[in-house]
Amino acid sequence: MTQDLYPSRIREQPSIIERVDPVVYRNHKTDEGPLSAQSLASYEQKGYLSLRGFFSSEEVQEWRDELKKLWRDNRGSSRKEVIEEPSSQEIRSIFAVHRDNEVFQRLSRHPRLVAIVEQILGSEVYIHQSRINYKQGYTGKEFYWHSDFETWHVEDGMPRMRALSCSIALEENFHYNGPLLLLPGSHQSFVSCVGKTPDSHYEQSLRKQEYGVPDQDSLRLLVERHGIDTMIGPAGTVVLFDCNTMHGSNGNITPLPRSNVFMVYNSVNNRLIAPFSGQQPRPDYIASRE
């Protein structure tokens, strides 16, 4: 049985556990990859890296067109991959776009992107999860503070912190249209949360997460320790952030959409096992076990 190095949702009081895993997995891939030593050191220290204008406007336009097409085709859809906002029937997210859509499948395998991810994680990788987050103007709701790894560990059985998220901006991210917020350096501290996970929790949590979120005292401590960085930048900007970096985003009350595509890459050496919650694994469109 694999030892649970990051227990969560099993105790009555929250706690903070210091990370025992590397952030950058150094081997021959580290020296051969496209990131400079300075960029790798920044990612290691902050838990994220922002690459402004990584993709061209021509590349982004193709993905934006496809994003709009998926929006039109899936409004009112009963497909399980289509997640609605918590208080309306507007689309919040569409999952498994790397599996179901040829355009985003190609994006998930983009050689420039994969080379950077493999350099950081020190191995070949696969897509653990993909989705489009729409966050439309006026109606796009917030994503509360959380560490992705906490959920992936407890509900999916991801053993170690050897994964990262890649957020690709398909519209410009301003300070005011609900951009991604990150706590730099928070990836070194795992917040062990309280509250036993309900069965089939994902059916509610993808609309509004209530379990696996940090308590206010732990969050206040992390903010006092690290501060908050706001990820702004033009369309085509890529933000890579460690699986345990605490993050969230505000609702979007402006007319300006803040849609992006998320690709989560996991090391082939960190494949999922049985969920540490002891419950049934979440379905493949949320957490790939292939």
BAFI-3210 file (N, C-alpha, C; in Angstrom, 3 decimals, decimal comma, padded with zeros to 6 digits):
// residues 290
n [1|2|3|4|5|6|7|8|9|10|11|12|13|14|15|16|17|18|19|20|21|22|23|24|25|26|27|28|29|30|31|32|33|34|35|36|37|38|39|40|41|42|43|44|45|46|47|48|49|50|51|52|53|54|55|56|57|58|59|60|61|62|63|64|65|66|67|68|69|70|71|72|73|74|75|76|77|78|79|80|81|82|83|84|85|86|87|88|89|90|91|92|93|94|95|96|97|98|99|100|101|102|103|104|105|106|107|108|109|110|111|112|113|114|115|116|117|118|119|120|121|122|123|124|125|126|127|128|129|130|131|132|133|134|135|136|137|138|139|140|141|142|143|144|145|146|147|148|149|150|151|152|153|154|155|156|157|158|159|160|161|162|163|164|165|166|167|168|169|170|171|172|173|174|175|176|177|178|179|180|181|182|183|184|185|186|187|188|189|190|191|192|193|194|195|196|197|198|199|200|201|202|203|204|205|206|207|208|209|210|211|212|213|214|215|216|217|218|219|220|221|222|223|224|225|226|227|228|229|230|231|232|233|234|235|236|237|238|239|240|241|242|243|244|245|246|247|248|249|250|251|252|253|254|255|256|257|258|259|260|261|262|263|264|265|266|267|268|269|270|271|272|273|274|275|276|277|278|279|280|281|282|283|284|285|286|287|288|289|290]
n.u [000,852|000,583|002,207|000,532|001,523|000,471|-001,959|-005,438|-008,668|-009,383|-009,083|-010,193|-009,262|-007,682|-004,407|-001,004|001,204|004,538|006,020|007,436|008,286|010,217|010,209|011,138|012,143|015,110|017,174|018,663|016,883|016,459|018,640|018,502|016,174|013,975|013,721|015,490|018,110|017,579|014,800|013,832|014,666|013,111|010,518|010,754|011,037|008,743|006,602|005,239|005,176|005,028|004,489|004,466|002,703|003,300|002,123|001,193|-000,944|-002,306|-002,326|-003,807|-006,262|-007,408|-007,952|-009,674|-011,835|-012,655|-013,327|-015,575|-017,286|-017,645|-018,998|-021,440|-022,387|-022,789|-024,517|-027,092|-026,665|-026,737|-024,536|-022,103|-019,607|-019,966|-020,161|-022,197|-022,658|-022,816|-025,210|-026,772|-027,683|-025,677|-022,675|-019,973|-017,608|-016,005|-015,058|-012,371|-011,434|-009,121|-009,381|-011,759|-011,852|-010,409|-008,869|-008,073|-006,826|-004,537|-003,344|-002,779|-000,655|001,325|004,550|006,385|005,273|005,044|007,730|008,700|007,179|008,017|010,652|010,461|009,132|010,713|010,394|008,627|005,243|001,647|-001,769|-003,572|-005,918|-008,161|-009,663|-011,956|-012,343|-014,845|-015,841|-017,593|-018,405|-020,086|-021,504|-019,733|-018,621|-016,801|-013,810|-013,079|-010,423|-007,933|-005,842|-004,922|-003,704|-004,516|-007,172|-006,762|-005,126|-006,636|-009,164|-008,614|-006,327|-003,670|-000,353|002,055|003,532|003,968|003,118|001,622|-000,228|-001,334|-002,268|-003,800|-004,287|-007,043|-008,276|-007,505|-006,176|-007,119|-006,672|-009,212|-011,136|-011,565|-009,072|-006,574|-005,432|-002,592|-000,738|002,402|004,994|003,468|003,282|004,996|003,803|001,416|-001,974|-003,826|-007,050|-010,378|-013,322|-015,192|-015,200|-018,049|-019,830|-019,506|-018,735|-017,733|-019,814|-021,037|-018,885|-017,533|-019,048|-019,270|-016,939|-016,779|-015,614|-012,281|-011,195|-009,177|-009,088|-009,968|-008,064|-005,660|-005,400|-005,159|-002,702|-001,000|-001,304|-000,317|002,277|003,156|001,880|-000,145|-000,217|-001,209|-002,324|-001,945|-002,183|-001,693|-003,793|-002,748|-000,820|000,848|000,467|002,191|001,730|002,569|001,232|000,496|000,274|-001,412|-004,405|-006,907|-009,802|-011,541|-015,057|-016,443|-017,532|-017,415|-017,896|-016,117|-014,969|-013,134|-011,889|-010,194|-007,980|-007,285|-004,692|-003,689|-000,795|000,691|003,327|004,520|005,539|004,062|001,548|-001,995|-003,306|-005,371|-007,894|-007,037|-009,004|-010,409|-012,657|-014,674|-012,960|-012,886|-014,590|-013,243|-013,257|-012,633|-010,362|-007,863|-006,995|-005,447]
n.v [-001,206|002,195|004,797|007,485|010,554|013,026|013,501|014,287|015,716|013,958|014,490|016,365|018,894|021,432|021,442|022,305|020,861|020,363|020,341|017,444|016,629|017,182|020,277|021,074|018,482|017,321|016,132|014,619|015,774|018,283|019,936|019,857|021,073|023,822|025,985|028,517|028,436|030,418|030,841|028,338|028,347|030,440|029,372|027,244|028,591|030,294|028,714|028,991|030,071|032,651|033,117|035,439|036,146|033,702|032,139|032,913|035,499|034,469|031,712|031,678|032,638|030,517|028,720|030,236|030,513|027,857|027,454|029,147|027,820|025,383|026,383|027,242|024,791|023,292|024,510|024,106|021,416|018,006|016,541|014,960|016,081|018,769|021,537|023,537|026,943|027,718|029,036|029,341|028,410|028,831|027,987|026,855|025,302|023,064|019,803|017,446|018,216|017,723|015,123|014,878|016,748|017,658|019,950|020,979|018,747|018,650|020,979|020,215|018,566|020,161|020,742|022,709|023,392|020,940|020,266|022,095|021,380|018,731|019,234|020,488|018,535|016,346|013,988|011,898|012,860|012,865|013,734|014,578|015,923|018,006|021,113|023,677|026,841|029,137|031,641|033,940|037,357|039,325|037,059|035,076|033,113|032,993|031,051|029,336|029,617|027,089|024,150|022,276|019,790|018,756|017,888|016,150|014,257|013,254|012,565|011,424|009,864|010,627|010,142|011,692|015,025|015,706|017,043|019,514|022,502|024,045|027,035|028,642|031,677|032,823|035,158|038,574|038,921|040,920|043,007|043,168|041,403|038,926|037,399|034,761|034,120|033,739|032,325|033,015|030,754|029,214|026,606|025,044|024,295|022,147|022,250|020,582|019,609|019,803|017,761|015,112|013,620|013,726|011,060|010,779|013,437|015,133|015,799|018,009|019,655|020,575|022,624|024,256|024,296|022,816|021,085|020,182|022,679|025,379|026,244|029,360|030,431|029,087|029,927|032,691|032,755|031,801|033,822|036,031|035,216|034,878|036,640|037,808|037,120|038,409|037,129|038,558|039,471|039,421|037,765|034,483|034,259|032,071|030,399|028,495|026,423|024,925|021,842|022,060|024,724|027,295|028,700|030,748|032,555|035,613|036,439|037,476|040,502|042,266|043,379|041,909|038,879|036,154|033,795|030,680|027,927|024,941|022,699|019,870|018,403|015,342|013,427|010,437|008,763|009,069|008,007|007,549|006,007|004,043|006,187|008,267|008,813|006,547|006,118|005,576|006,039|009,200|009,915|009,247|011,507|013,575|012,800|011,267|007,890|006,545]
n.w [000,000|-000,865|000,838|002,395|001,996|002,151|003,848|003,915|004,656|006,660|009,311|012,210|012,508|010,552|008,984|008,164|005,972|005,254|002,052|000,545|-001,894|-004,930|-006,852|-009,361|-011,355|-011,632|-014,191|-017,098|-018,919|-017,888|-018,539|-021,266|-022,054|-023,146|-021,347|-019,581|-017,067|-015,231|-015,540|-014,747|-012,083|-011,108|-011,431|-009,663|-007,231|-007,035|-007,818|-010,135|-013,594|-015,867|-019,235|-021,389|-024,356|-025,575|-027,553|-030,930|-032,378|-034,544|-034,066|-031,680|-032,584|-034,030|-031,943|-030,398|-032,125|-032,212|-029,557|-029,340|-031,070|-029,700|-027,502|-028,663|-029,661|-027,374|-025,587|-023,325|-023,315|-022,184|-021,756|-019,732|-019,584|-019,824|-017,848|-015,841|-014,678|-011,117|-010,384|-012,605|-016,000|-017,730|-019,504|-017,662|-017,702|-020,022|-020,144|-020,888|-023,419|-024,828|-025,499|-026,925|-028,946|-031,933|-032,546|-030,007|-029,081|-030,664|-029,708|-027,058|-027,467|-028,376|-029,487|-028,480|-026,074|-024,689|-024,463|-022,559|-020,308|-019,880|-019,296|-016,787|-015,222|-015,595|-017,069|-019,450|-020,228|-019,639|-020,388|-017,650|-017,102|-018,941|-019,903|-020,895|-019,545|-019,371|-018,286|-018,897|-019,811|-017,370|-016,289|-015,493|-012,892|-009,721|-008,946|-006,173|-003,707|-003,872|-003,793|-006,491|-006,320|-003,865|-004,291|-006,482|-005,306|-003,092|-004,238|-006,711|-006,521|-007,095|-006,530|-005,861|-005,874|-008,802|-011,122|-013,269|-014,085|-017,075|-018,227|-020,831|-022,221|-023,992|-024,447|-023,649|-020,408|-017,866|-014,898|-013,927|-014,982|-013,795|-013,495|-013,158|-009,891|-007,884|-005,159|-004,622|-003,945|-002,278|-003,010|-001,605|000,707|001,946|002,412|004,642|004,560|006,084|006,632|005,514|002,329|000,313|-001,376|-004,919|-005,197|-007,130|-008,823|-007,801|-007,070|-009,325|-010,195|-007,942|-005,523|-002,346|-000,567|000,284|000,149|001,377|004,885|006,456|008,245|007,608|004,966|005,340|006,638|004,611|002,696|004,104|004,320|001,669|-000,153|-002,967|-006,363|-009,508|-012,529|-015,407|-018,878|-022,479|-024,970|-025,768|-023,882|-021,671|-018,640|-016,438|-013,690|-010,586|-009,305|-006,635|-006,041|-004,451|-005,583|-007,251|-008,483|-009,150|-009,656|-012,837|-013,562|-015,573|-019,034|-020,500|-021,658|-020,110|-021,163|-021,137|-021,871|-020,208|-019,623|-017,967|-017,012|-016,188|-014,773|-016,327|-014,513|-012,298|-012,156|-011,605|-008,671|-006,454|-005,114|-002,320|-000,562|-000,307|-001,763|-004,756|-007,873|-009,597|-012,716|-016,045|-017,733|-016,082|-014,693|-016,073|-016,339|-018,034]
ca.u [000,000|001,360|002,080|-000,113|002,394|-000,283|-003,330|-006,374|-010,087|-009,534|-008,960|-011,176|-008,623|-006,772|-002,986|-000,146|002,258|005,571|006,219|008,608|008,614|010,850|009,372|011,754|012,733|016,319|017,910|019,184|015,890|016,544|019,646|018,196|014,911|014,023|013,758|016,803|018,320|016,906|013,362|013,594|014,827|011,936|009,409|010,998|010,829|007,393|005,570|004,572|005,944|004,165|005,164|003,615|002,778|003,944|001,513|000,905|-002,357|-002,889|-002,592|-004,881|-007,532|-007,972|-008,488|-010,818|-012,946|-013,121|-013,963|-016,912|-018,080|-018,021|-020,011|-022,718|-022,824|-023,033|-025,475|-028,228|-026,295|-026,768|-023,287|-021,488|-018,400|-020,364|-020,470|-022,868|-022,381|-023,569|-026,517|-027,425|-027,451|-024,572|-021,571|-018,809|-016,444|-016,158|-013,923|-011,862|-011,349|-007,980|-009,836|-012,947|-011,792|-009,149|-008,092|-007,448|-005,917|-003,256|-002,763|-002,249|000,587|002,174|005,915|007,042|004,678|005,398|009,160|008,861|006,583|008,892|011,857|010,160|008,741|011,816|009,974|007,507|004,029|000,365|-002,809|-004,401|-007,224|-008,204|-010,968|-012,093|-013,075|-015,360|-015,941|-018,173|-018,682|-021,269|-022,054|-018,699|-018,477|-015,470|-013,277|-012,562|-009,039|-007,701|-004,697|-005,406|-003,160|-005,308|-008,273|-006,251|-004,581|-007,690|-010,278|-008,159|-005,225|-002,364|000,489|003,051|003,447|004,783|002,175|001,452|-001,305|-000,968|-003,409|-003,533|-005,271|-007,601|-008,571|-006,597|-006,486|-006,894|-006,833|-010,604|-012,109|-011,497|-007,876|-006,022|-004,681|-001,691|000,063|003,755|005,675|002,536|003,411|005,831|002,992|000,170|-003,012|-004,667|-008,392|-011,307|-014,596|-015,179|-015,684|-019,271|-019,779|-019,768|-018,584|-017,424|-021,035|-021,302|-017,679|-017,113|-019,816|-018,864|-016,221|-016,983|-014,699|-010,953|-010,778|-008,456|-009,763|-009,601|-006,842|-004,524|-005,298|-004,626|-001,279|-000,291|-001,300|000,623|003,629|003,557|001,231|-000,973|000,173|-002,307|-001,831|-002,509|-001,387|-002,471|-004,132|-001,543|000,031|000,775|000,880|002,430|001,837|002,718|-000,040|000,143|000,210|-002,741|-004,877|-008,341|-010,087|-012,786|-016,084|-016,242|-018,704|-017,177|-018,387|-014,998|-014,789|-011,789|-011,866|-008,878|-007,959|-006,404|-004,158|-002,964|000,163|001,195|004,439|004,184|006,020|003,193|000,193|-002,975|-003,617|-006,683|-008,029|-006,670|-010,238|-011,013|-013,889|-014,519|-012,271|-013,703|-014,610|-012,100|-013,264|-012,062|-009,055|-007,494|-006,204|-004,738]
ca.v [000,000|003,419|005,676|008,766|011,600|014,270|013,173|015,410|015,403|012,820|014,960|017,381|020,199|021,580|021,574|022,568|019,857|020,847|019,528|016,571|016,332|018,264|021,119|020,774|017,141|017,524|015,029|015,043|016,617|019,639|020,683|019,847|021,746|025,201|027,010|028,868|028,128|031,475|030,577|027,167|028,756|031,244|028,430|026,477|029,459|030,852|027,724|029,290|030,791|033,305|033,293|036,366|036,049|032,443|031,768|034,046|035,853|033,556|030,449|031,898|032,831|029,199|028,134|031,038|030,131|026,538|027,677|029,687|026,747|024,468|027,080|027,178|023,403|022,628|025,212|023,252|020,009|017,164|015,791|015,077|016,907|020,180|021,960|024,829|027,821|027,262|029,664|029,555|027,358|029,206|027,026|027,222|024,571|021,837|018,935|016,433|018,756|017,095|013,793|014,925|017,793|017,528|021,186|021,065|017,611|019,089|021,943|019,498|017,910|021,161|020,373|023,739|023,326|019,664|020,288|022,823|020,587|017,589|019,755|020,741|017,301|015,398|012,701|012,013|013,263|012,622|014,664|014,119|016,580|019,210|021,768|025,095|027,663|030,228|032,884|034,953|038,655|039,501|035,855|034,121|033,110|032,791|029,745|029,626|029,202|025,661|023,471|021,179|018,507|018,230|017,127|015,043|013,260|012,640|012,016|010,705|008,949|011,075|009,873|012,703|016,326|015,692|017,440|020,965|023,023|024,985|027,882|029,385|032,754|033,004|036,591|039,273|038,864|042,182|042,909|043,330|040,465|037,619|036,642|033,785|034,631|032,711|032,652|032,558|030,060|028,381|025,212|024,316|023,979|021,439|022,490|019,423|020,172|019,050|017,404|013,884|013,836|012,992|010,235|011,496|014,855|015,894|016,253|019,350|020,455|021,211|023,875|025,050|023,380|023,083|020,216|020,304|024,078|025,714|027,014|030,775|030,714|028,622|030,796|033,971|032,543|031,699|035,143|036,867|034,713|034,886|037,627|037,332|037,582|038,405|036,723|039,334|039,381|039,343|036,434|033,756|034,088|030,765|030,352|027,155|026,474|023,641|021,240|022,411|026,172|027,763|029,645|030,964|033,714|036,321|036,461|038,460|041,353|043,173|042,833|041,295|037,477|035,729|032,361|030,066|026,468|024,340|021,359|019,401|017,370|014,521|012,561|009,024|008,077|009,486|007,612|007,469|004,757|004,165|007,454|008,194|008,911|005,227|006,095|005,234|007,083|010,079|009,387|009,503|012,837|014,482|012,312|010,167|006,820|005,873]
ca.w [000,000|-000,964|002,001|002,147|002,509|002,232|004,265|003,941|004,839|007,580|010,680|012,576|012,450|009,415|009,298|007,013|005,850|004,342|000,858|000,536|-003,289|-005,692|-007,700|-010,651|-011,284|-012,421|-014,822|-018,397|-019,590|-017,361|-019,286|-022,693|-022,321|-023,648|-020,307|-019,044|-015,650|-014,472|-015,563|-013,901|-010,685|-010,761|-011,262|-008,435|-006,084|-006,969|-008,104|-011,400|-014,603|-016,845|-020,517|-022,134|-025,803|-025,966|-028,826|-031,806|-032,528|-035,526|-033,377|-030,708|-033,272|-034,325|-030,711|-029,984|-033,000|-031,789|-028,258|-029,582|-031,680|-028,623|-026,703|-029,378|-029,823|-026,092|-024,732|-023,020|-023,463|-020,984|-021,679|-018,412|-019,695|-019,852|-016,482|-015,815|-013,544|-009,940|-010,203|-013,893|-016,972|-018,606|-019,446|-016,840|-018,197|-020,801|-019,818|-021,820|-024,779|-025,512|-025,930|-027,784|-029,953|-032,675|-032,444|-028,695|-028,968|-031,230|-028,781|-025,892|-027,869|-029,016|-029,095|-027,658|-024,741|-024,064|-024,132|-021,302|-019,230|-019,616|-018,648|-015,376|-014,521|-015,705|-017,625|-020,371|-019,528|-020,292|-019,933|-016,539|-017,217|-019,770|-019,887|-021,213|-018,587|-020,188|-017,514|-019,763|-019,222|-016,514|-015,645|-015,086|-011,443|-009,170|-008,563|-004,835|-003,450|-003,698|-004,395|-007,328|-005,880|-002,750|-004,873|-007,302|-004,377|-002,283|-005,008|-007,909|-006,233|-007,588|-005,355|-005,502|-006,533|-010,021|-012,165|-013,350|-014,923|-018,119|-018,564|-022,059|-022,341|-025,329|-024,496|-022,742|-018,981|-017,176|-013,450|-013,518|-015,575|-013,147|-013,865|-012,230|-008,745|-007,357|-003,987|-004,971|-002,857|-001,510|-003,440|-000,652|001,886|001,631|003,413|004,905|004,762|006,934|006,011|004,725|000,965|-000,022|-002,583|-006,180|-004,879|-008,340|-009,485|-007,294|-006,886|-010,566|-010,281|-006,794|-004,630|-000,926|000,168|-000,287|000,071|002,613|005,915|006,366|009,004|006,809|003,803|005,798|006,906|003,336|002,059|004,854|004,059|000,262|-000,990|-004,076|-007,693|-010,476|-013,843|-016,498|-020,088|-023,720|-025,479|-026,149|-022,705|-021,019|-017,238|-015,915|-012,237|-009,901|-008,888|-005,255|-005,857|-004,078|-006,593|-007,386|-009,331|-008,848|-010,681|-013,898|-013,720|-016,693|-020,310|-021,211|-021,273|-019,749|-021,455|-021,323|-021,950|-019,211|-019,820|-016,795|-017,391|-015,092|-015,151|-016,519|-013,309|-011,189|-012,569|-010,528|-007,989|-005,819|-004,383|-000,912|000,212|-000,213|-002,541|-006,158|-008,645|-010,444|-014,081|-016,916|-018,342|-015,089|-014,274|-016,954|-015,732|-019,129]
c.u [000,880|001,110|001,451|000,721|001,659|-001,737|-004,199|-007,793|-010,304|-009,467|-009,949|-010,597|-007,717|-005,330|-002,238|001,024|003,284|005,817|007,494|009,068|009,384|009,803|009,832|012,485|013,943|016,935|018,392|018,204|015,991|017,494|019,295|016,962|015,066|014,105|015,183|016,896|017,605|015,401|013,012|013,688|013,630|010,722|009,555|010,685|009,369|006,289|004,788|005,535|004,963|004,965|004,263|003,809|003,443|003,425|001,141|-000,601|-003,049|-003,223|-003,782|-006,231|-008,193|-008,616|-009,694|-012,050|-013,526|-013,829|-015,392|-017,830|-018,547|-019,088|-021,384|-023,261|-023,267|-023,969|-026,720|-027,930|-026,390|-025,507|-022,628|-020,237|-018,702|-020,859|-021,067|-022,440|-023,261|-024,965|-027,216|-027,141|-026,403|-023,424|-020,418|-017,537|-016,884|-014,891|-013,571|-011,781|-010,157|-008,360|-010,887|-012,855|-010,418|-008,266|-007,362|-006,576|-004,540|-002,561|-002,125|-000,905|001,582|003,630|006,630|006,561|005,131|006,872|009,414|008,344|007,496|010,205|011,625|009,913|009,747|011,436|009,005|006,239|002,802|-000,640|-003,641|-005,824|-007,103|-009,595|-010,842|-012,868|-013,534|-015,344|-016,379|-018,336|-020,022|-021,637|-020,999|-018,412|-017,047|-015,106|-012,568|-011,137|-008,937|-006,334|-005,256|-004,942|-003,981|-006,459|-007,779|-005,699|-005,705|-008,708|-009,850|-007,053|-003,914|-001,369|001,351|002,835|004,399|003,871|002,111|000,299|-000,750|-002,228|-003,036|-004,641|-005,725|-008,208|-007,614|-007,112|-006,101|-007,000|-008,291|-011,577|-011,924|-010,276|-007,473|-005,210|-003,868|-000,998|001,479|004,468|004,783|002,645|004,257|005,055|001,682|-000,823|-003,889|-006,039|-009,257|-012,563|-014,492|-015,838|-016,977|-019,057|-020,168|-019,686|-018,387|-018,683|-021,447|-020,056|-017,218|-017,886|-019,422|-018,241|-016,413|-016,126|-013,340|-010,521|-010,128|-009,336|-009,220|-008,316|-005,605|-004,311|-004,713|-003,124|-000,478|-000,220|-000,333|002,060|004,074|002,986|000,443|-000,461|-001,011|-001,757|-002,559|-001,618|-002,264|-002,862|-002,864|-000,562|-000,218|001,248|000,993|002,501|001,779|001,379|-000,459|000,130|-001,232|-003,187|-006,397|-008,553|-011,434|-013,808|-015,828|-017,516|-018,508|-017,811|-017,355|-014,803|-013,335|-011,686|-010,431|-009,033|-006,906|-005,987|-003,363|-002,087|000,673|002,345|003,953|004,654|005,164|001,742|-000,717|-003,081|-005,008|-006,761|-007,720|-007,873|-010,872|-012,285|-013,612|-013,805|-013,264|-013,601|-013,468|-012,103|-012,735|-010,635|-008,699|-006,621|-005,449|-003,342]
c.v [001,246|004,308|007,003|009,860|012,914|013,978|014,426|014,879|014,196|013,248|016,086|018,791|020,282|021,671|021,874|021,598|020,375|019,840|018,686|016,239|017,478|019,106|020,968|019,444|017,115|016,203|015,514|015,942|018,069|020,484|020,804|020,672|023,206|026,282|027,252|028,465|029,154|031,237|029,380|027,527|029,587|030,353|027,661|027,309|029,882|029,812|028,022|030,021|031,353|033,606|034,135|036,185|034,789|031,967|033,024|034,311|034,934|032,208|030,594|032,010|031,497|028,597|028,913|030,703|028,786|026,622|028,182|028,632|025,751|025,084|026,957|025,751|022,766|023,379|024,345|021,775|019,277|016,316|016,027|015,948|018,399|020,585|023,355|025,637|027,426|027,842|029,969|028,365|027,743|028,208|027,609|026,601|023,450|021,022|018,011|016,944|018,166|015,727|013,881|015,901|017,776|018,760|021,248|019,843|017,980|020,082|021,232|018,839|018,875|020,957|021,414|023,675|022,065|019,643|020,993|021,997|019,413|018,027|019,961|019,436|016,173|014,048|012,962|012,283|012,808|013,604|014,003|014,667|017,747|019,799|023,172|025,743|028,918|031,579|034,056|036,290|038,653|038,251|034,876|034,207|032,769|031,308|029,966|029,073|027,686|025,277|022,318|019,830|017,916|017,382|015,939|013,914|012,509|011,909|011,202|009,700|009,332|010,996|011,048|013,990|016,359|015,969|018,960|021,310|024,036|025,739|028,749|030,406|032,893|034,389|037,271|039,176|040,198|041,955|042,734|042,330|039,026|036,801|035,641|034,491|033,489|033,222|032,138|031,941|029,128|026,912|024,384|023,882|023,334|021,676|021,245|019,918|019,268|018,730|016,173|014,118|013,063|012,117|011,069|013,006|015,699|016,436|017,652|020,236|021,138|022,501|024,818|024,112|023,783|022,186|020,275|021,742|024,456|026,452|028,445|031,094|030,273|029,526|032,150|033,859|032,508|033,060|036,075|036,489|034,985|036,033|036,978|037,951|037,418|038,128|037,493|039,189|039,224|037,906|035,776|033,587|032,720|030,913|028,883|027,256|025,074|023,150|021,633|023,916|026,585|028,842|029,749|032,119|034,309|036,116|037,590|039,271|042,385|042,592|041,966|039,854|037,178|034,219|031,872|028,554|025,960|022,951|020,987|018,232|016,663|013,666|011,129|008,197|008,385|009,118|007,396|006,058|004,901|005,479|007,289|008,388|007,549|005,087|005,676|006,363|007,960|009,586|009,923|010,905|013,909|014,089|011,076|009,147|006,034|006,445]
c.w [000,000|000,244|001,590|002,799|002,727|002,630|004,352|004,060|005,750|009,041|010,930|012,513|011,225|009,883|008,006|007,053|004,849|003,226|000,990|-000,882|-003,928|-006,413|-009,151|-010,503|-012,214|-012,887|-016,180|-019,144|-019,133|-018,193|-020,765|-023,039|-022,709|-022,581|-019,835|-017,577|-014,774|-014,408|-014,691|-012,429|-010,224|-010,541|-009,949|-007,197|-005,926|-007,145|-009,350|-012,327|-015,621|-018,098|-021,412|-023,626|-026,316|-027,315|-029,615|-031,878|-033,528|-034,893|-032,441|-031,403|-033,608|-033,086|-030,208|-030,837|-032,566|-030,446|-028,439|-030,191|-030,607|-027,726|-027,366|-029,407|-028,508|-025,164|-024,561|-023,122|-022,127|-020,869|-020,328|-018,425|-019,636|-018,464|-016,524|-014,592|-012,353|-009,823|-011,528|-014,792|-018,008|-018,436|-018,638|-017,423|-019,123|-020,610|-020,988|-023,258|-025,539|-026,075|-027,029|-028,942|-030,627|-032,534|-031,110|-028,398|-029,520|-030,300|-027,583|-026,188|-028,497|-028,558|-028,237|-026,221|-024,010|-023,661|-022,807|-020,127|-018,876|-018,968|-017,155|-014,617|-014,699|-016,248|-018,768|-019,561|-020,306|-019,719|-018,839|-016,669|-018,189|-019,706|-020,450|-020,076|-019,317|-019,470|-018,399|-019,039|-018,496|-015,703|-015,140|-013,598|-011,016|-009,072|-007,234|-004,690|-003,268|-004,257|-005,214|-006,797|-004,742|-003,280|-005,670|-006,438|-003,680|-003,158|-006,223|-007,637|-006,891|-006,430|-004,910|-006,287|-007,728|-011,221|-012,174|-014,274|-015,898|-018,513|-019,758|-022,251|-023,784|-025,511|-023,541|-021,314|-018,345|-015,663|-013,056|-014,137|-015,065|-013,480|-012,780|-011,156|-008,149|-006,097|-004,240|-003,769|-002,063|-001,885|-002,497|000,591|001,445|002,750|003,502|005,356|005,644|006,138|005,147|003,364|000,726|-001,254|-003,794|-005,994|-006,125|-009,028|-009,010|-007,333|-008,161|-010,814|-009,137|-005,770|-003,176|-000,039|-000,520|-000,518|001,404|003,605|005,901|007,120|008,220|005,605|004,198|006,055|005,606|002,636|002,774|004,544|002,627|-000,567|-002,114|-005,374|-008,649|-011,864|-014,937|-017,722|-021,305|-024,046|-026,003|-025,016|-022,081|-019,573|-016,845|-014,403|-011,628|-009,360|-007,480|-005,011|-005,550|-005,055|-006,568|-008,345|-008,940|-009,953|-011,676|-014,091|-014,832|-017,965|-021,022|-020,769|-020,927|-019,939|-021,613|-021,416|-020,975|-019,680|-018,577|-017,219|-016,139|-015,612|-015,341|-015,331|-012,084|-011,483|-011,364|-009,974|-007,382|-005,045|-002,899|-000,003|000,448|-001,019|-003,986|-006,907|-009,403|-011,893|-014,939|-017,492|-017,369|-014,748|-015,074|-016,222|-016,794|-019,254]
res [m|t|q|d|l|y|p|s|r|i|r|e|q|p|s|i|i|e|r|v|d|p|v|v|y|r|n|h|k|t|d|e|g|p|l|s|a|q|s|l|a|s|y|e|q|k|g|y|l|s|l|r|g|f|f|s|s|e|e|v|q|e|w|r|d|e|l|k|k|l|w|r|d|n|r|g|s|s|r|k|e|v|i|e|e|p|s|s|q|e|i|r|s|i|f|a|v|h|r|d|n|e|v|f|q|r|l|s|r|h|p|r|l|v|a|i|v|e|q|i|l|g|s|e|v|y|i|h|q|s|r|i|n|y|k|q|g|y|t|g|k|e|f|y|w|h|s|d|f|e|t|w|h|v|e|d|g|m|p|r|m|r|a|l|s|c|s|i|a|l|e|e|n|f|h|y|n|g|p|l|l|l|l|p|g|s|h|q|s|f|v|s|c|v|g|k|t|p|d|s|h|y|e|q|s|l|r|k|q|e|y|g|v|p|d|q|d|s|l|r|l|l|v|e|r|h|g|i|d|t|m|i|g|p|a|g|t|v|v|l|f|d|c|n|t|m|h|g|s|n|g|n|i|t|p|l|p|r|s|n|v|f|m|v|y|n|s|v|n|n|r|l|i|a|p|f|s|g|q|q|p|r|p|d|y|i|a|s|r|e]
***
